[in-house]
Amino acid sequence: MLAEAMTVLAAAGGSAVVQAAGTDAWEGLRSRLARWFGRGDAAREQGELERLERSAAELEAADPGTVDRVRTRQEAVWTTRIETLLEDLADDDQRSHAADLLRQLLAEAAPAAVAETGLVSGNTFSGPTAFQAGNNNHQDVRFGPQP
């Protein structure tokens, strides 16, 4: 069983995969994460690249009615894969080293992903409009007379 900090780190990794897929941050995160999983084994790294690509393709192909479910499932898949890798390492030193590398990888990927969330471009609005950009926002907008 992993320590709570490792479980939280794994969840952050799963979330990063889902958030980066389909963005400019994807290529960098994808290759670094595959290398992290591969741990020096080129065949294992290639397998992870393929898994990551399948995840990104599934996220991209999701229709609006299923996108939340697909995102949740993919996040859980990658969280579990990261947890499993950490659990399978031989000792606490290896686990700690792998966790440090993953933290660094996620920190390097985060600025690009965060910068993209505020990007708004090429929009045209006609008539009443409510617009919001960012993460974890809530908006309750009503146009017209109040009932």
C-alpha positions in Angstrom: 0.0 0.0 0.0 1.3 3.4 -1.0 1.8 6.3 1.4 -0.9 9.0 1.1 1.6 11.4 -0.6 2.3 8.8 -3.3 -1.4 8.2 -3.9 -1.9 12.0 -4.2 1.0 12.2 -6.6 -0.4 9.4 -8.7 -3.8 11.2 -8.9 -2.0 14.3 -10.0 -0.3 12.3 -12.7 -3.6 10.9 -13.9 -5.2 14.3 -13.9 -2.2 15.8 -15.9 -2.6 13.2 -18.6 -6.3 14.1 -19.1 -5.7 17.8 -18.9 -2.8 17.8 -21.3 -4.3 15.5 -24.0 -5.2 17.5 -27.1 -3.2 20.6 -26.0 0.2 22.0 -26.9 1.4 20.6 -23.6 0.6 17.0 -24.7 3.7 16.1 -26.7 6.1 17.1 -23.9 4.1 15.5 -21.2 3.5 12.4 -23.2 7.1 11.8 -24.0 8.4 12.5 -20.5 5.8 10.4 -18.9 6.5 7.5 -21.3 10.2 7.8 -20.4 9.3 7.8 -16.7 7.3 4.6 -17.1 10.0 3.0 -19.3 12.7 3.5 -16.7 15.4 3.0 -19.4 13.7 0.2 -21.3 13.0 1.4 -24.8 10.4 -1.3 -25.5 8.5 -0.4 -22.3 8.7 3.3 -23.1 7.3 2.7 -26.6 4.4 0.7 -25.1 3.6 3.6 -22.8 3.7 6.0 -25.7 1.2 3.9 -27.5 -1.1 3.7 -24.5 -0.9 7.4 -24.0 -1.8 8.0 -27.7 -4.8 5.7 -27.4 -5.9 7.6 -24.3 -5.6 10.9 -26.1 -7.5 9.5 -29.1 -10.3 8.3 -26.9 -10.6 11.7 -25.2 -10.6 13.5 -28.5 -13.2 11.1 -30.0 -15.6 11.5 -27.0 -18.8 13.2 -27.8 -20.2 15.9 -25.5 -22.6 13.5 -23.9 -19.8 11.1 -22.8 -16.7 13.3 -22.5 -17.0 13.6 -18.7 -17.2 9.9 -18.3 -14.3 9.3 -20.7 -12.2 11.9 -18.9 -13.0 10.3 -15.5 -12.2 6.8 -16.7 -8.9 7.9 -18.4 -7.8 9.8 -15.3 -8.5 6.7 -13.2 -6.6 4.5 -15.6 -3.5 6.6 -15.5 -3.7 7.1 -11.7 -3.8 3.4 -11.3 -0.9 2.8 -13.7 1.2 5.3 -11.8 0.2 3.8 -8.4 1.1 0.3 -9.7 4.5 1.3 -11.0 5.3 2.9 -7.6 4.0 -0.1 -5.7 6.0 -2.5 -7.8 9.4 -0.8 -7.1 11.7 -2.9 -5.0 12.2 -0.5 -2.0 11.4 2.8 -0.5 14.6 4.4 -2.0 13.5 3.5 -5.6 10.0 4.6 -4.8 11.1 7.9 -3.4 13.4 8.5 -6.4 10.6 7.7 -8.9 8.2 10.0 -7.0 10.7 12.8 -7.1 11.2 12.4 -10.9 7.4 12.3 -11.4 7.0 15.5 -9.3 9.6 17.2 -11.4 8.0 16.0 -14.6 4.5 17.3 -13.5 5.9 20.6 -12.4 7.6 21.1 -15.7 4.4 20.2 -17.6 2.1 22.3 -15.3 3.1 25.8 -16.6 2.2 25.0 -20.2 -1.1 23.4 -19.2 -2.0 26.2 -16.9 -1.2 28.9 -19.5 -3.5 27.2 -22.0 -6.5 27.2 -19.8 -6.8 30.9 -20.0 -6.3 31.0 -23.8 -9.3 32.5 -25.6 -9.0 33.0 -29.3 -11.1 33.3 -32.5 -14.5 33.7 -30.8 -17.5 35.5 -32.2 -20.5 36.4 -30.1 -23.9 37.5 -31.3 -26.6 38.5 -28.9 -26.6 37.8 -25.2 -23.3 36.2 -24.2 -21.8 34.9 -21.0 -18.2 33.8 -21.2 -15.8 32.4 -18.7 -12.3 30.9 -18.9 -10.3 29.0 -16.3 -10.5 26.0 -14.1 -13.0 25.2 -11.4 -15.3 28.1 -12.2 -19.0 28.4 -11.6 -21.3 30.6 -13.5 -25.1 31.0 -13.2 -26.4 33.3 -15.9 -29.9 34.1 -17.0 -30.8 36.2 -19.9 -34.2 37.9 -20.2 -36.9 38.6 -17.6 -36.7 36.8 -14.3 -39.6 34.3 -13.8 
